[in-house]
Amino acid sequence: MNKDQVKGRVKTVEGTVKEVTGKVVGNKSLEEKGKAEKVVGKVQSGYGDIKEDIKNV
């Protein structure tokens, strides 16, 4: 596992927490920030996955 994979997965989890918290407290702004952070995390972890695949070739 490389740094991008780890950071991306952490961001995805943080985004999920923010999204759920925003839903629970009724804060649309926090909910939207959480959704955006999840997307960024998924992209970063995907980039890390590709880097790892290339490294293993």
The 8 nearest C-alpha neighbors of each residue, nearest first, counted from 0:
[[1, 4, 2, 51, 5, 47, 48, 3],
 [0, 2, 4, 3, 47, 5, 51, 48],
 [3, 1, 5, 4, 6, 0, 47, 7],
 [4, 2, 47, 6, 5, 1, 44, 7],
 [3, 5, 44, 47, 7, 2, 1, 6],
 [4, 6, 2, 8, 7, 3, 9, 1],
 [7, 5, 9, 3, 8, 4, 2, 10],
 [8, 6, 40, 44, 43, 10, 4, 9],
 [7, 9, 11, 5, 10, 6, 40, 44],
 [8, 10, 6, 12, 11, 7, 13, 5],
 [11, 9, 40, 13, 7, 8, 12, 14],
 [10, 12, 37, 40, 8, 14, 9, 13],
 [11, 13, 15, 9, 14, 10, 16, 8],
 [14, 12, 10, 16, 15, 11, 9, 17],
 [15, 13, 33, 37, 36, 11, 17, 12],
 [14, 16, 18, 12, 13, 17, 33, 19],
 [15, 17, 13, 19, 14, 18, 20, 12],
 [18, 16, 33, 20, 14, 15, 19, 21],
 [17, 19, 30, 33, 15, 21, 16, 20],
 [20, 18, 22, 16, 21, 17, 15, 23],
 [21, 19, 17, 23, 22, 18, 16, 24],
 [20, 22, 30, 26, 29, 18, 19, 24],
 [23, 21, 19, 25, 20, 24, 30, 18],
 [24, 22, 20, 21, 25, 19, 26, 18],
 [25, 23, 21, 26, 22, 20, 19, 27],
 [24, 26, 22, 23, 21, 27, 20, 30],
 [25, 27, 21, 28, 29, 24, 30, 22],
 [28, 26, 30, 29, 21, 31, 25, 22],
 [27, 29, 31, 30, 26, 32, 21, 33],
 [30, 28, 21, 32, 31, 27, 26, 33],
 [29, 31, 18, 21, 27, 33, 28, 32],
 [32, 30, 34, 28, 33, 29, 27, 35],
 [33, 31, 29, 35, 34, 30, 36, 28],
 [32, 34, 14, 18, 17, 36, 30, 31],
 [33, 35, 31, 37, 32, 36, 18, 14],
 [36, 34, 32, 38, 37, 33, 31, 39],
 [35, 37, 14, 39, 33, 38, 34, 40],
 [38, 36, 11, 14, 40, 34, 35, 39],
 [37, 39, 41, 35, 40, 36, 42, 34],
 [40, 38, 36, 42, 37, 41, 43, 35],
 [41, 39, 7, 11, 10, 37, 43, 38],
 [40, 42, 38, 44, 43, 39, 7, 45],
 [41, 43, 45, 39, 40, 44, 46, 38],
 [44, 42, 7, 46, 40, 45, 41, 3],
 [43, 45, 4, 7, 47, 41, 46, 42],
 [46, 44, 48, 42, 47, 43, 41, 49],
 [45, 47, 43, 49, 44, 48, 42, 50],
 [46, 48, 4, 3, 44, 50, 45, 49],
 [47, 49, 45, 51, 46, 50, 44, 52],
 [50, 48, 52, 46, 51, 47, 53, 45],
 [51, 49, 47, 53, 48, 52, 54, 46],
 [50, 52, 54, 48, 49, 53, 47, 55],
 [51, 53, 49, 55, 54, 50, 48, 56],
 [54, 52, 50, 56, 55, 51, 49, 48],
 [53, 55, 51, 52, 56, 50, 49, 48],
 [54, 56, 52, 53, 51, 50, 49, 48],
 [55, 53, 54, 52, 51, 50, 49, 48]]
